[in-house]
Amino acid sequence: MSQITTFDTFSELAGKALTCLYETGSQKKTLFVFFSTVLCSVIAEAAVPPVRITEFMYNGSEFIEFTNAGDLPVDMTGWSFDDDSRVPGSVSLGAFGIIQPGESVILSESPAEEFRAHWNLSGQVKIIGDNDNNLSRNDEINLFDATGALVDRLTFGDQNFPGTPRTHEHSAWVGADALGENNIAGWTLSSSGDAEGSFASTDGQYGSPGKSTRSNALPVTLVSFTATLSETAVDLRWVIADYEEGVVFDIQRSYDGYRFETIHQVPLVSDRHGFFFRDENPAPGRQLLYYRLGVTGKDGKTEFSAIRSVETDRPGEMISLYPNPAVNGALTVKTPEKAAVSLKVYNSLGMEQRRIEFRENTSFETSDWPSGTYLLHFTTRSGQQFRRTLVVIN
């Protein structure tokens, strides 16, 4: 009788598959390398879910609302928030757990139950209270995933951006055109009965925390979008399914994840579903680059894809791992500095597995790690950050 084996995670399943390929024989190792490369690309694609900043208030009942604008649940374990300091891990959002598609969650300055009573919210709305990383009149909201990668950012302030909302006892909510785009001009100050369904709290403040009408309605169905380093260039690939006629793709690049510029345009051609663009000159010397797609429909409105980041290590400043894959043994890490390094290890679901502190080049055992693919996030004493993908086979 055949035996059916179940796997708790995609990482475990992938690890077993890679083990089989590796152990079958030397002629299979080329296939193994190919499969592991594809797997890493899939994991990188899944690592940037469309969780978006959808509402905030800086003064009064201070809060930030995050909404899952995608079609799949998102596990917030390891995710974090910071203000204009832009430091991943500053305020943990892991207590939100899994956010379902269309679900909105709240980060509040006041205690969670006090905020819930203040806005008469049901017990189903997830709230993390007692946030002491307070917003100011001119500030920034940064959302990071479990690897420390930037997912969404909003820079705001009516003094710095005249004519934009000042969220004093009235929240502001994002318009469809500004969703996922760092553009405070696309936000609206809440008022009773507005298009977002805003209402008054128990003490007369206005907002709609815990619900959002926003969704990332691209005029195409974006199946995948990846950015990968290819020697000195960056290769961008995307695949679409359903689409409208007349769509144009703007390929945009940024050096800080905030200010984007269009570097190329690609018109949609009928019956074409796969696209490729090579950025031949991605600014040598930059360590981290950001890319996104601007998708303009026939109505002239532009929506934006999730942001993809690419690490372009400069000579003498790389962190290297070997062997990779790590098979039944020690992993050696070569670092750019002779100083303390902090390492966080995440599985393919974005869940933190362990933390390791070490100095200079080091080796440590991976023989007790479950087989699978891991995301390694290194931070050096000087503040440099590096991310690497590691395949472990045991």
C-alpha positions as CSV (number, residue, x, y, z in Angstrom):
1,M,0.0,0.0,0.0
2,S,1.3,3.4,-0.9
3,Q,2.1,5.7,2.0
4,I,0.9,9.3,1.9
5,T,3.2,11.9,3.6
6,T,1.9,15.3,4.6
7,F,4.0,18.4,5.1
8,D,3.2,21.2,7.6
9,T,4.7,24.0,5.4
10,F,5.7,24.7,1.9
11,S,9.3,25.0,3.1
12,E,9.3,21.4,4.4
13,L,7.8,20.1,1.2
14,A,10.3,22.0,-0.9
15,G,13.2,20.8,1.2
16,K,12.1,17.1,0.8
17,A,11.9,17.6,-3.0
18,L,15.3,19.2,-3.2
19,T,16.8,16.4,-1.1
20,C,15.4,13.8,-3.5
21,L,16.9,15.7,-6.5
22,Y,20.2,16.1,-4.8
23,E,20.6,12.5,-3.7
24,T,19.5,10.9,-7.0
25,G,22.9,11.3,-8.6
26,S,25.3,13.8,-10.0
27,Q,23.3,14.0,-13.3
28,K,20.4,15.4,-11.3
29,K,22.4,18.2,-9.6
30,T,21.9,20.6,-12.5
31,L,18.1,20.1,-12.2
32,F,18.5,20.6,-8.4
33,V,20.2,24.0,-8.9
34,F,17.6,25.1,-11.4
35,F,14.7,24.0,-9.1
36,S,16.2,25.7,-6.1
37,T,16.7,29.0,-8.1
38,V,13.1,28.9,-9.2
39,L,11.9,28.1,-5.7
40,C,13.8,31.1,-4.3
41,S,12.2,33.3,-6.9
42,V,8.7,32.0,-5.9
43,I,9.5,32.7,-2.3
44,A,10.7,36.2,-3.0
45,E,7.6,36.9,-5.0
46,A,5.4,35.7,-2.1
47,A,7.4,37.7,0.4
48,V,5.9,41.0,-0.6
49,P,2.1,40.7,0.0
50,P,-0.1,43.7,-0.8
51,V,-0.7,45.0,2.8
52,R,-1.2,48.7,2.6
53,I,-1.5,51.8,4.8
54,T,-5.1,52.9,4.4
55,E,-5.9,55.4,7.2
56,F,-4.1,57.3,10.0
57,M,-4.6,60.0,12.6
58,Y,-1.6,61.7,14.3
59,N,-3.3,63.8,16.9
60,G,-6.3,62.9,19.1
61,S,-7.1,59.2,18.9
62,E,-3.8,58.4,17.2
63,F,-3.9,55.3,15.1
64,I,-2.7,53.7,11.9
65,E,-4.8,51.3,9.8
66,F,-3.3,48.5,7.7
67,T,-5.4,46.6,5.1
68,N,-4.8,43.4,3.2
69,A,-5.7,44.6,-0.3
70,G,-4.8,41.3,-1.9
71,D,-6.5,38.0,-2.5
72,L,-4.6,35.8,-0.1
73,P,-4.2,35.7,3.7
74,V,-1.0,37.4,5.0
75,D,0.9,36.1,8.1
76,M,2.1,39.3,9.9
77,T,4.6,37.3,12.1
78,G,7.9,39.3,12.0
79,W,6.4,42.4,10.4
80,S,7.0,45.8,11.9
81,F,6.3,49.5,11.8
82,D,8.5,52.6,12.2
83,D,8.1,56.3,11.7
84,D,10.6,58.5,9.8
85,S,13.5,56.7,11.6
86,R,12.9,53.9,9.0
87,V,14.3,51.1,11.2
88,P,12.7,47.7,10.6
89,G,11.7,45.9,13.8
90,S,11.0,49.1,15.8
91,V,7.4,48.2,16.6
92,S,6.3,44.6,16.2
93,L,3.1,43.9,14.3
94,G,3.2,40.1,14.8
95,A,0.3,40.1,17.2
96,F,-2.0,40.8,14.3
97,G,-1.4,37.1,13.3
98,I,-3.0,36.3,9.9
99,I,-4.8,39.1,8.1
100,Q,-7.5,37.8,5.7
101,P,-8.1,39.4,2.3
102,G,-10.0,42.7,2.8
103,E,-9.4,42.7,6.5
104,S,-8.2,46.0,8.2
105,V,-6.2,46.1,11.5
106,I,-5.3,48.9,13.8
107,L,-2.1,50.1,15.6
108,S,-3.2,52.5,18.3
109,E,-1.5,54.8,20.8
110,S,-4.1,54.1,23.4
111,P,-4.7,50.7,25.0
112,A,-6.5,48.3,22.6
113,E,-9.8,48.0,24.5
114,E,-9.9,51.7,25.2
115,F,-9.6,52.4,21.5
116,R,-12.2,49.8,20.7
117,A,-14.7,51.5,23.1
118,H,-13.8,54.9,21.8
119,W,-14.8,54.0,18.3
120,N,-17.4,51.4,19.2
121,L,-15.6,48.7,17.2
122,S,-16.6,45.0,17.3
123,G,-14.4,42.4,19.0
124,Q,-13.5,41.0,15.6
125,V,-11.3,44.1,14.7
126,K,-7.7,43.3,15.6
127,I,-6.0,46.1,17.5
128,I,-2.5,46.4,18.9
129,G,-2.5,49.1,21.5
130,D,0.0,51.1,23.6
131,N,2.1,52.1,20.7
132,D,4.7,54.6,22.0
133,N,6.4,55.3,18.7
134,N,4.2,58.3,18.2
135,L,3.5,60.2,15.0
136,S,4.0,63.9,14.7
137,R,2.4,66.6,12.5
138,N,5.1,66.0,9.8
139,D,6.2,62.4,9.9
140,E,6.3,59.1,8.1
141,I,4.7,55.7,8.3
142,N,6.9,52.7,7.2
143,L,5.6,49.1,7.0
144,F,8.2,46.3,6.9
145,D,7.8,42.6,6.2
146,A,9.5,39.8,8.2
147,T,12.7,40.1,6.2
148,G,12.9,43.9,7.0
149,A,12.0,44.8,3.4
150,L,9.9,47.9,2.9
151,V,6.3,47.0,1.9
152,D,4.6,50.5,2.0
153,R,5.5,54.0,3.0
154,L,3.6,57.2,3.6
155,T,5.4,60.6,4.1
156,F,2.9,63.2,5.4
157,G,2.6,66.7,6.9
158,D,0.5,69.7,6.0
159,Q,3.5,72.0,6.8
160,N,5.8,70.2,4.4
161,F,3.1,69.5,1.8
162,P,0.8,72.5,1.9
163,G,-2.9,71.7,1.1
164,T,-2.7,68.1,2.2
165,P,-4.7,66.7,5.2
166,R,-3.7,67.6,8.8
167,T,-5.0,64.7,10.8
168,H,-5.9,66.6,14.0
169,E,-9.0,64.8,15.4
170,H,-9.9,63.8,11.9
171,S,-8.2,60.8,10.2
172,A,-7.2,60.7,6.6
173,W,-7.9,57.8,4.2
174,V,-6.2,56.8,1.0
175,G,-7.8,57.2,-2.3
176,A,-7.8,54.4,-4.9
177,D,-5.2,56.3,-7.1
178,A,-2.8,56.7,-4.1
179,L,-3.0,53.1,-2.7
180,G,0.5,51.8,-2.3
181,E,1.9,55.0,-3.6
182,N,3.7,57.5,-1.3
183,N,1.6,60.4,-2.2
184,I,-0.2,62.2,0.7
185,A,-1.9,64.5,-1.9
186,G,-4.1,61.4,-2.8
187,W,-5.5,61.2,0.8
188,T,-8.7,62.7,2.0
189,L,-9.6,64.2,5.4
190,S,-12.4,62.2,7.1
191,S,-15.8,63.8,7.5
192,S,-19.2,62.3,8.6
193,G,-20.8,60.2,5.9
194,D,-18.0,60.6,3.4
195,A,-17.2,58.0,0.6
196,E,-15.2,56.0,3.2
197,G,-18.2,55.8,5.6
198,S,-16.5,57.9,8.3
199,F,-18.3,58.5,11.6
200,A,-17.8,60.2,14.9
201,S,-16.1,58.6,17.9
202,T,-17.5,59.0,21.4
203,D,-15.8,62.3,21.8
204,G,-16.4,63.8,18.4
205,Q,-13.4,62.7,16.4
206,Y,-13.9,61.5,12.8
207,G,-12.6,58.4,11.0
208,S,-13.5,54.9,9.9
209,P,-10.9,52.7,11.7
210,G,-11.2,48.9,11.2
211,K,-12.6,49.0,7.7
212,S,-11.5,50.2,4.3
213,T,-13.0,50.3,0.8
214,R,-9.6,50.2,-0.8
215,S,-8.3,47.4,-3.0
216,N,-5.4,47.3,-5.4
217,A,-7.5,47.3,-8.6
218,L,-4.9,47.1,-11.3
219,P,-6.3,47.2,-14.9
220,V,-4.5,43.8,-15.4
221,T,-4.2,40.6,-13.3
222,L,-0.6,40.6,-12.3
223,V,0.4,37.0,-11.8
224,S,4.0,37.6,-10.9
225,F,6.6,40.4,-10.9
226,T,10.2,39.8,-10.0
227,A,13.5,41.8,-10.0
228,T,16.8,39.9,-10.0
229,L,20.4,40.9,-10.3
230,S,22.2,39.6,-13.4
231,E,25.9,40.5,-13.1
232,T,25.8,44.3,-13.4
233,A,22.2,44.6,-14.7
234,V,18.8,44.1,-13.1
235,D,16.3,41.9,-14.9
236,L,12.6,42.6,-14.5
237,R,10.0,40.0,-15.4
238,W,6.3,40.1,-15.1
239,V,3.4,37.9,-16.1
240,I,-0.2,39.0,-16.5
241,A,-3.5,37.2,-17.0
242,D,-6.7,39.2,-17.7
243,Y,-6.2,42.7,-19.0
244,E,-7.8,45.7,-20.6
245,E,-6.9,46.9,-24.0
246,G,-4.7,50.0,-24.2
247,V,-2.7,49.3,-21.0
248,V,0.8,50.8,-20.6
249,F,3.4,49.6,-18.1
250,D,5.8,52.2,-16.6
251,I,8.9,50.6,-15.2
252,Q,10.0,52.7,-12.2
253,R,13.2,52.7,-10.1
254,S,14.0,54.2,-6.8
255,Y,17.1,54.5,-4.6
256,D,15.3,55.0,-1.3
257,G,11.9,53.2,-1.8
258,Y,10.2,56.7,-1.7
259,R,11.0,58.7,-4.8
260,F,10.4,56.7,-8.0
261,E,11.3,57.7,-11.6
262,T,10.1,56.1,-14.8
263,I,13.0,54.5,-16.7
264,H,11.1,52.8,-19.5
265,Q,7.6,52.3,-20.9
266,V,6.2,49.0,-22.3
267,P,2.8,49.0,-24.1
268,L,0.7,46.0,-23.7
269,V,0.4,43.9,-26.9
270,S,-2.7,41.8,-27.5
271,D,-2.3,38.1,-26.6
272,R,1.0,38.7,-24.9
273,H,1.2,37.6,-21.2
274,G,5.0,37.6,-20.4
275,F,7.2,40.7,-20.3
276,F,10.9,41.4,-19.7
277,F,13.1,44.4,-19.3
278,R,16.8,44.7,-18.4
279,D,18.0,47.7,-16.5
280,E,21.5,48.0,-18.0
281,N,22.6,50.9,-15.8
282,P,21.2,50.5,-12.3
283,A,23.4,53.2,-10.7
284,P,26.8,51.5,-9.8
285,G,27.7,51.9,-6.2
286,R,24.1,51.7,-4.9
287,Q,23.6,48.8,-2.5
288,L,19.8,48.6,-2.6
289,L,17.5,49.4,-5.5
290,Y,13.7,49.4,-5.6
291,Y,11.4,48.7,-8.6
292,R,7.7,48.9,-9.2
293,L,5.3,48.8,-12.1
294,G,3.0,51.7,-12.9
295,V,0.0,50.3,-14.8
296,T,-2.1,52.8,-16.7
297,G,-5.5,51.8,-18.0
298,K,-7.5,53.1,-20.9
299,D,-9.2,55.6,-18.5
300,G,-5.8,57.2,-17.9
301,K,-5.6,56.2,-14.2
302,T,-2.4,54.7,-13.0
303,E,-2.1,52.0,-10.3
304,F,1.1,50.6,-8.9
305,S,2.3,47.1,-8.2
306,A,4.0,46.0,-5.0
307,I,7.7,47.2,-4.7
308,R,10.5,44.8,-5.4
309,S,14.0,45.4,-4.0
310,V,17.3,44.2,-5.4
311,E,20.6,44.1,-3.4
312,T,23.7,45.0,-5.4
313,D,26.7,44.3,-3.2
314,R,29.7,46.5,-3.8
315,P,33.1,45.0,-4.0
316,G,34.6,44.3,-0.5
317,E,31.2,44.7,1.2
318,M,29.5,41.4,0.5
319,I,28.3,38.7,2.9
320,S,28.8,35.3,1.4
321,L,27.5,31.9,2.5
322,Y,29.0,28.5,1.6
323,P,28.2,25.9,1.0
324,N,24.7,26.8,-0.3
325,P,22.8,24.5,-0.3
326,A,24.0,23.5,3.1
327,V,23.9,19.7,3.2
328,N,24.1,17.9,6.5
329,G,26.8,20.1,8.0
330,A,28.3,23.5,8.9
331,L,27.5,26.8,7.1
332,T,30.4,29.3,6.8
333,V,29.6,33.0,6.7
334,K,32.1,35.5,5.4
335,T,31.4,39.1,6.6
336,P,32.6,42.5,5.3
337,E,33.6,43.8,8.8
338,K,35.6,42.5,11.7
339,A,32.9,43.4,14.1
340,A,29.7,42.1,15.6
341,V,27.0,40.9,13.2
342,S,23.3,40.1,14.1
343,L,21.6,37.4,12.1
344,K,17.8,36.7,12.0
345,V,16.6,33.6,10.2
346,Y,13.1,33.3,8.7
347,N,11.4,30.3,7.1
348,S,9.7,30.6,3.8
349,L,6.5,31.7,5.5
350,G,8.2,34.7,7.0
351,M,8.3,33.3,10.5
352,E,11.4,34.1,12.6
353,Q,13.1,30.8,13.5
354,R,16.2,31.9,15.4
355,R,18.6,34.8,16.1
356,I,22.4,34.4,16.0
357,E,25.0,36.9,17.2
358,F,28.6,36.5,16.0
359,R,31.8,38.3,15.2
360,E,33.7,38.4,11.8
361,N,33.8,35.2,9.7
362,T,32.2,32.3,11.4
363,S,30.7,28.8,11.0
364,F,27.7,27.2,12.6
365,E,25.8,24.0,12.3
366,T,22.6,23.7,10.3
367,S,22.3,19.9,10.8
368,D,19.4,20.5,13.3
369,W,17.5,22.8,10.9
370,P,14.5,21.3,9.1
371,S,15.1,20.9,5.4
372,G,13.8,23.8,3.4
373,T,14.5,27.3,2.2
374,Y,15.4,30.2,4.6
375,L,15.7,33.9,4.4
376,L,18.7,35.3,6.3
377,H,18.8,38.9,7.4
378,F,22.2,40.2,8.5
379,T,22.8,43.6,10.2
380,T,26.4,44.7,10.8
381,R,27.6,47.1,13.6
382,S,27.9,49.9,11.0
383,G,24.2,49.5,10.1
384,Q,24.7,47.7,6.7
385,Q,21.9,45.2,6.0
386,F,22.2,42.2,3.8
387,R,19.6,39.5,2.9
388,R,20.5,36.1,1.6
389,T,18.5,33.0,0.6
390,L,19.8,29.6,2.0
391,V,18.7,26.1,1.1
392,V,19.2,23.5,3.8
393,I,19.1,19.8,3.2
394,N,19.3,17.4,6.1
